[in-house]
Amino acid sequence: SKIGKVAILPMGMAQVSSIVVTAEEGTTIRKGEEISYFQFGGSDIVVMFERASNVSITAMPGVHYKMGTRIGQAFPAGE
């Protein structure tokens, strides 16, 4: 990506039967496109960035954010 490597780790919790990855390796994913889905139960997603990625996380600990709420922003070098 423009900010370096990004790792997306879907995690199944509380009775998730499986995680189905729909994105194929090497394809470009655009904002809002599906990358995977959980089959039944609770879930979470961890997103990791390289140290030099220039990502600013604005989410606060202990605050519940609804889906679609911005919790951070990337600032690609040179843009």
Residue pairs with C-beta under 8 A, 6 or more apart in sequence:
2 74
2 76
2 77
2 79
3 49
3 50
3 53
3 54
3 55
3 74
3 75
3 76
3 77
4 49
4 50
4 52
4 53
5 49
5 50
6 47
6 48
6 49
6 50
6 53
7 46
7 47
7 48
7 49
8 35
8 45
8 46
8 47
9 45
9 46
9 47
9 48
10 19
10 21
10 35
10 36
10 38
10 43
10 44
10 45
11 19
11 43
11 44
11 45
11 46
12 18
12 19
12 38
12 41
12 42
12 43
13 41
13 42
13 43
13 44
14 41
14 42
15 40
15 41
15 42
16 38
16 39
16 40
16 41
16 42
16 43
17 39
17 40
17 41
18 38
18 39
19 36
19 37
19 38
19 39
19 43
20 36
20 37
20 38
20 39
21 35
21 36
22 34
22 35
22 36
22 37
23 29
23 33
23 34
23 35
23 36
29 35
49 55
49 74
53 74
54 74
54 75
54 76
54 77
55 72
55 73
55 74
55 75
56 72
56 73
56 74
56 75
57 71
57 72
58 70
58 71
58 72
58 73
59 65
59 71
59 72
65 71
